[in-house]
Structure formats: structure tokens, C-alpha cells
Amino acid sequence: MKQIDIDKIDGLPGIRLDDNDSFSFHCHSGLSCFNRCCRNLNLFLYPYDVLRLKQRLGISSDQFLDNFVDVVMRPSNHFPEVLLKMSENSEKTCPLLTSSGCSVYPDRPDTCRSFPVEQGFIYNAHRKTAEIIRFFKPPNFCMGQHELHSWTPETWISDQEAKTHTQMTVKWAEIKTLFQTDPWGSEGPAGSRAKMVFMATYNIDRFRDFILQSSFLDRYKVEPKTRKKIKTDDVALLKMGFSWVKLILWGIKTKSIKPRSNRPI
């Protein structure tokens, strides 16, 4: 999900979808293009995507990051992008694709879940919130766009069970927008703080170990309900990780976590 300049919306490809707009789409195995869209992708993975996929595969965050992703630092960015690593075959297929379709379908990433709708956001700097905007943008080869099933953005999100994914992606989009300015100073994006922020957002298992086995809970006051949940609940831990990142990099305070008055951030 990328930030979109409000002045350039009208020039973007695809059909913009407002809440009450409709589009036609239905994907099924009877289409000649079935699974064709699962090849040679620049498929961005957001933190909640990684959380769901590593749970689905029954592996640790470390194992998932080592085996399934490419971490890319683009020259103009101050935080890396995480992309799903395509298979090393002639078609560069998704590594999670089988002959019968997606092997992780109930836990597929947000981008796959919303397809053929592409999502972006406009950031409200005053409110520090991200507003989702959507475009109907199937590739030319997609036959599903000619099917007669009709949807609105809301009914499509419901059908694809995408509500939680979208909510978590918006939370991440708000943080990514803050990275438009360099928060690292002289240590740069390869320094210790940057590594800790990546851990808190993409390596949830290691972040839990860090919290429970270091002086973290002596340095930060965590809301009791949250403190109990983070021991076993990956989603609660990720949300707290987002709050912690906002706090240590930009001083944005939340109810879930606060620095103890006698200890520095």
C-alpha cells in the first residue's frame, strides 16, 4: 500500500472506487487465466502479512524471513521494503502456489486478498491518520473482470475476510508515512535502532523474546491488559510494537506503552 499524492489521483491508472461504487469480478478455477496472476510479482508484505503467514506455515518469524522474503532498501527510503521472494523457476511463481491454487489461501497477504482492487492511502498529517483509497485495476489478461458477480468495496472486503488485514495495513501505513523524514541521524538505517524497529514490526517472535528477557519492562510501563496479552498473542504484540516504534522514533505517546519516568527512552 503506497501513499498517494491527492493532487495526482485523477491521473492514476484504474477506476477509482468510492464506497458506493460497484465492480464486477469472480475468480475461479474454470478461468483460462487461473493462477496466472501469481507469477513474477513485486508482492509487498506488511507486518501483519508476515505474522499470518509464519503462523500458517508453522515456522518462526526468523525462518520465514530467511526463506521467503527479500528485504530491499530503496535509495529514497528510510525503512526497508519486504517482498515475497519468488521461486527460482522460469515463471518465477509465488513460492506458496500449488497446482490447485494458493496453499495459504485463508492467510494470504493483504495485496492478494484485495485483488483486483489496489489500495493506497492519503495521509492526514494533522490527525496522523491514513485514509484508504481504492482502484479497480485487474491486469488485461484477467478474465475474472468479465464475470457477472457484482461487488462494492465493502462487500468485497467482507467476502474476502479482509477487514482485519486492512485495519492492520492502515496502522502500518501511518508509520511508513512518518519515515518520509530520516529518523536515524548519524547511525543511518543500518544502525542498532533501525534493527530494533525492524524486529518490532517484522520479527514478532524475536521481539517477544527481547521484551521478556531484557530490561524492556523495567524501562517501559505497559498497560496491564496488553502486558498479559503479548506473552501469547502475536497480534497484540504487533500492535504494541507499532506503538513502541512511534514512541522511540517520534515521541508519539499512546495508552498501551509509556516510558517510565526515571528511565530514558
N, C-alpha and C positions, 0 to 999 in steps of 0.2 A: 504494500500500500504506500503510495508516494504522495507527497504534498503537492497540491495543485495551486498555481497562481490564479486567483479569482479573475484576473483580467484576461486570462488566456483560455478560459473554459470553453468558450464558443468555438475555438479553433481546434479542439481536441478531436481525435477520431472516435467513432462510435456514436451511439444515440444516447443522450443523457436521459436518465430515468429519474423523474420526481416520484414522490411517494405514491401517487395515484395513477402513474403511467403503467402500461402493460406491455408485455412482450411474449412472443411465442417460442417455446423451446421444449424439447423432450429428447433425452439421450437414452439409447437402449442398444442392446447387442445386435439388433436387426439392422442397424445402420451400417452402410459401407465404410464409414469413417470411424467406427467404434475403436477406441483406444488410440487413434492417430494423434490426438492432442496430448498424449502422454510421452512425447518424444522430443529430444533436443530442446529442453526448456531452460530458461533462466528463472527457476522457480524459487522465489524468495521465501525463506522460512522465518516466521516470527517466533518469539519465545514460547508462546502457548502452543504453536505447532510442534516445536521440538519436545515439549513436555508430553503432549498427547502421543506422539509417535514413539518416543522411547518407552512409554508405558505400554503401548500396544505391542511393541516388539519384545517386551520383557527384558530390556537391557538398561544399563545405566546411561546417564547423560554423557559421561566420558566416552563410552562405547559408541553411542550414536554420533557424537561429534567427530570422533576419529574415523568412522567408517562410512558415514552417509552425507557429509557436508563439505563444501568448500567455503572457507572464510576469506572474504575479499575486502581489502581496504582500498577504496577508490580515492584518487588524489584530492578531490574537493571535500571529502567527508572527514568527520572526526570520530566516527564509530564504524566498525566493520559491518558489512552485509553478510548474511549467512544464506547460502544457496544449497539446495539439494543437489548432490553430486550425481550426474547421470552415469549410467552403466557404460563400460568401455566396449561397446559393440558398434557396428556400423550405423545403427539408427539412433544411438545414444538414448536408449529408452530409460524411462524412470526405473530406478532400482527396485521399486515396490510394485511394479507392474507384472502381472502374470497373463497367461493366455486367456483367462476368463475375466480379466479386469483387474481393478485395484485390489491388492491384497490387504490394504489397511483402510478400506473404504469408510468404516464408521469413525475413524480417527484421521482422515485425510486432512491436509493443510487447508488453511483458510482460502487461499487462492484457488485451489481445486474445488473447494466447497461452493464458492460463489460463481464459478464459471457457468455460463458465458458472460456473466456480469463482472466487469472490472471495477474495483473500488479505489477511490482516492480520498483525500481529505483536505479541507481548508482549515487552517489553524487560526483560532481566535486568540491573539496574544493577550488581550485584556482579560479574558476569562480563563486563559490557559486550558482551553478545551479544543478538541478536534471535531469538526462536522464532516460526516461521511457524505460523499457524492458518488453516484454510480453511473456507469455507462454500459449499455448493451453492446458487446463487441465480440461476437463469435468470429473465428477465422473463416476465410472464404470456403474452405473445404468442409466446414461443419454442416452436416445435413440435419442436425437436430433443430436448427433455427427454422426449418421449413415444416416442422411438426405443428399440430394444431393445439397443443396444450398451452393455455394462457396463464400468465403469472403477473403479479405486481411485485415490486421489490420485497414487500412484507411477506407475501405468501411464498415467495421463493426462499427467503431466509428460513421461514418456518418449515417448509418441505425439506430443506437441506440440513436442518438442525444446526443452523449456523449462528444462532443468536449469541451464544457464549463466545464462540470464536470472534465474532465481530466486536463484541464488548472488550475482549482482551486485546484485540488488534488496535482498537482505538486508544486504549491505555498506553500501548507501546508507541503508537504514532505520536502521542503527545510528548513522550520522552525523546523520540527521534528528532522531533522538531527543535527541541532545545539544543540538540547537537549541531545546529546551524552555526553556532559560535563555538570556538575551541575552549573546552573546559579544563584542558590538561596542563596548560602552561609549559614550562621548560622541559618537563618529563616526557611530553608527547604522548601519542596514542599507543605506544608500546610499553609505557611505564606501569608501575605497580598498581596505581589507582585504576587505570584502564583495564588491567587484567581482572581486578576485583569486580568491576562493573560488568564485564562480560560474564564472569562467573555467576553473579547475582541474577542475571537475566537469561542466560542460555545454559548454564550448567547447574541445574537446580539441586542435584544430589550433592555436588561438592559444596555448594552454598550452605546446604543444611549442615554438613559436617563442620564447616567453618563457624557457623553460628553456635553450634552446640559444644564444640571442642576448643574454642578460643575464648578470649575475654569479651567477645561481642556483647553478650547480655549484661556485662558489667559496664560497658560503655554506652549502651542504648537501653532506654526504657521502652519495652514492647508491651502494647495493650494486652492484658491478661488473656482475653479470648483468642487473640492472634497468636500469642506465645504458646498456647496449648495446641492450636491447630497446626502450626508449622512443623511440629515433630513428625507428623504423618501425612499431612495434606499438602500435596505439591502445588495446587492452585493458590491456596492461602499463602504459601511460601513465596510464590512468584509475585503475587500482589504486594507482599511486604518488600520483596526485592525491588520492585518498581519504586515504592515509597522511599526506600533507603537510598537508591540512586539519586532521586530528586533532592534528597536531603544533603547528601555528602558533596554533590557537584554544584547544586544551585541554591542550597539553603532553603528549599521549599518544604515546609513543615506539614505533617499530616497527623491524624489522630492515632494511627497504628504504631508509629515509632518516633521517638524523640531522643535527642542526646541527653545523657544525664548531666546535670548542671556542673558537676565537678570533674567531668572528663571531656577532653576535646574531641571533636569530630575527626 
